[in-house]
Amino acid sequence: RYERKFVIEQLGRQQVEALVKRHPALFGRPYPPRWVNNIYLDTEGLDCYAANVGGTGERCKVRVRWYGALWGPVEQPALEFKIRRGSAGIKVAQAFPSFVLDQGFGRACWQQIVSRATLPAATIEQLKHLRPVLLNRYRRSYFATGSGTYRATVDDEMSFYGFQALHNHFLRRHVLWHDVLLELKYGI
């Protein structure tokens, strides 16, 4: 599918959602808004990040995603691989072990979670070369046309935390209070 992202700086969330709902394609809400949380994984040399920023034709982002509360027990997270080839991409998701996200979360905790995962051997091997590098969270609203041909999401209250190798106190948070991200998703 294609995914087109637009950063909207001059309008608030409600204004952007109103524009989506008034579109002639008749976008509806397939389900209610929710909080989205992600831990992005990368190599020591940040190869995934460099490929993304550099616009490399074939690239992959790896993350652990869950919904709801950011801190505390994380139930039913998914390990996701977002694979891009040119301007189209696919997302492959697999169940991942539950864990607790708190100030003690660090590299040793991450390795322990990976060791409990029931994933294909090739995936486990790939995870051995990745580490948590970024934690982010945002509020997301969902929209879709009646046929499901087009989907849109509206994100705001985006916050970001960096990861340390040992214990993380998550004290340094960067928040984009006023930006809204509109993403349009549709098949090839």
C-alpha positions as CSV (number, residue, x, y, z in Angstrom):
1,R,0.0,0.0,0.0
2,Y,0.9,3.6,-0.2
3,E,1.2,5.8,2.8
4,R,1.3,9.6,2.4
5,K,2.1,11.7,5.4
6,F,1.3,15.4,5.8
7,V,2.4,17.6,8.7
8,I,-0.2,20.3,9.4
9,E,1.1,23.1,11.5
10,Q,-1.7,25.8,11.1
11,L,-4.8,23.7,12.0
12,G,-5.7,21.9,15.2
13,R,-6.8,18.3,15.5
14,Q,-10.5,19.1,15.4
15,Q,-10.2,21.2,12.3
16,V,-8.3,18.5,10.5
17,E,-10.8,15.9,11.5
18,A,-13.6,18.1,10.3
19,L,-12.0,18.5,6.9
20,V,-11.6,14.7,6.6
21,K,-15.2,14.1,7.6
22,R,-16.4,16.6,5.0
23,H,-14.4,15.1,2.2
24,P,-16.6,13.9,-0.8
25,A,-15.3,10.3,-0.2
26,L,-17.5,10.2,2.9
27,F,-14.9,9.1,5.5
28,G,-16.4,7.5,8.6
29,R,-14.9,6.4,11.9
30,P,-14.3,2.6,11.9
31,Y,-13.3,2.7,15.6
32,P,-12.7,5.3,18.4
33,P,-9.5,7.3,18.9
34,R,-6.8,5.7,21.0
35,W,-3.2,6.2,22.2
36,V,-0.5,4.5,20.1
37,N,2.8,3.6,21.7
38,N,6.0,2.4,19.9
39,I,9.5,1.3,20.8
40,Y,11.6,1.7,17.6
41,L,14.5,-0.6,17.2
42,D,17.7,0.0,15.3
43,T,21.3,-1.2,15.0
44,E,24.2,0.3,17.0
45,G,25.0,2.5,13.9
46,L,21.4,3.6,13.5
47,D,21.3,2.0,10.0
48,C,17.4,1.9,9.8
49,Y,17.3,5.6,10.7
50,A,19.9,6.5,8.1
51,A,18.1,4.5,5.4
52,N,14.8,6.3,6.2
53,V,16.2,9.8,6.3
54,G,18.4,9.2,3.2
55,G,15.3,7.9,1.3
56,T,16.9,4.5,0.5
57,G,14.7,2.7,-2.0
58,E,14.5,-0.5,0.1
59,R,14.4,0.0,3.8
60,C,12.8,-1.5,6.9
61,K,11.6,0.0,10.3
62,V,11.3,-2.3,13.2
63,R,9.1,-1.5,16.2
64,V,7.1,-2.9,19.1
65,R,3.6,-1.3,19.2
66,W,0.8,-1.4,21.7
67,Y,-2.2,0.7,22.5
68,G,-3.4,2.4,25.7
69,A,-1.3,3.2,28.7
70,L,2.4,4.0,28.1
71,W,3.8,3.1,31.5
72,G,3.4,-0.1,33.4
73,P,2.3,-3.5,32.1
74,V,2.3,-3.8,28.3
75,E,-0.2,-6.5,27.3
76,Q,-0.5,-7.9,23.7
77,P,2.3,-5.8,22.0
78,A,3.1,-6.5,18.4
79,L,6.5,-6.7,16.8
80,E,6.1,-4.9,13.4
81,F,8.4,-4.7,10.4
82,K,7.5,-1.9,8.0
83,I,9.2,-2.7,4.7
84,R,9.4,-0.1,2.0
85,R,10.3,-0.7,-1.6
86,G,10.2,2.6,-3.5
87,S,7.1,4.6,-2.4
88,A,5.0,1.5,-1.5
89,G,5.2,-0.5,1.6
90,I,3.9,-3.4,3.6
91,K,3.6,-4.0,7.4
92,V,4.3,-7.5,8.8
93,A,3.1,-7.9,12.5
94,Q,3.8,-10.8,14.9
95,A,2.7,-11.3,18.5
96,F,5.4,-10.3,21.0
97,P,5.7,-11.1,24.7
98,S,4.1,-8.9,27.4
99,F,6.5,-6.8,29.4
100,V,6.6,-3.9,31.9
101,L,7.8,-0.4,30.7
102,D,9.2,1.5,33.7
103,Q,12.4,3.2,34.8
104,G,14.3,-0.1,35.0
105,F,13.7,-0.8,31.3
106,G,17.1,-1.1,29.5
107,R,19.2,-3.3,27.3
108,A,19.2,-6.3,29.7
109,C,15.4,-6.1,30.0
110,W,15.1,-5.9,26.3
111,Q,17.3,-9.0,25.8
112,Q,15.2,-10.9,28.4
113,I,12.0,-10.1,26.5
114,V,13.5,-11.2,23.2
115,S,14.6,-14.5,24.8
116,R,11.0,-15.2,25.8
117,A,9.6,-14.5,22.3
118,T,8.2,-17.4,20.3
119,L,9.2,-16.1,16.9
120,P,10.8,-17.7,13.8
121,A,14.6,-18.3,14.3
122,A,15.5,-15.8,11.6
123,T,13.4,-13.1,13.4
124,I,15.1,-13.8,16.7
125,E,18.5,-13.6,15.0
126,Q,17.6,-10.2,13.5
127,L,16.4,-8.9,16.9
128,K,19.8,-9.8,18.4
129,H,21.4,-7.1,16.3
130,L,18.8,-4.4,17.2
131,R,18.2,-2.3,20.3
132,P,15.6,0.1,21.5
133,V,16.5,3.6,20.4
134,L,13.2,5.6,20.6
135,L,10.0,5.5,22.5
136,N,7.1,7.5,21.1
137,R,3.4,8.0,21.8
138,Y,0.6,9.9,20.1
139,R,-3.2,10.1,20.1
140,R,-4.7,8.7,16.8
141,S,-8.1,9.0,15.2
142,Y,-9.1,6.6,12.4
143,F,-11.1,7.3,9.3
144,A,-12.1,5.0,6.3
145,T,-14.2,5.2,3.3
146,G,-17.3,2.9,3.2
147,S,-15.5,0.5,0.8
148,G,-12.3,0.6,2.9
149,T,-10.4,1.7,-0.2
150,Y,-9.0,4.7,1.5
151,R,-8.0,5.1,5.1
152,A,-6.8,8.2,7.0
153,T,-5.4,8.7,10.4
154,V,-5.0,11.9,12.3
155,D,-2.3,12.0,15.0
156,D,-1.5,14.7,17.6
157,E,0.1,15.1,21.1
158,M,3.2,13.3,19.8
159,S,5.9,12.8,22.4
160,F,9.3,11.2,22.1
161,Y,11.9,9.7,24.5
162,G,15.4,8.5,23.8
163,F,16.7,5.2,25.2
164,Q,19.8,4.7,27.4
165,A,21.7,1.4,27.5
166,L,21.1,0.8,31.2
167,H,18.3,2.2,33.2
168,N,15.9,4.7,31.7
169,H,14.3,7.4,33.7
170,F,12.5,8.8,30.7
171,L,12.9,12.3,32.0
172,R,13.9,14.0,28.7
173,R,10.7,14.1,26.7
174,H,10.2,16.1,23.6
175,V,6.5,17.0,22.7
176,L,5.0,18.3,19.5
177,W,2.0,20.0,21.1
178,H,0.8,21.9,18.0
179,D,1.6,19.7,15.1
180,V,-1.0,17.4,13.6
181,L,0.0,14.5,11.3
182,L,-2.5,13.4,8.6
183,E,-1.7,10.1,6.9
184,L,-3.6,8.8,3.9
185,K,-3.3,5.0,3.2
186,Y,-4.5,3.3,0.0
187,G,-3.7,0.2,-2.0
188,I,-1.3,0.0,-5.0
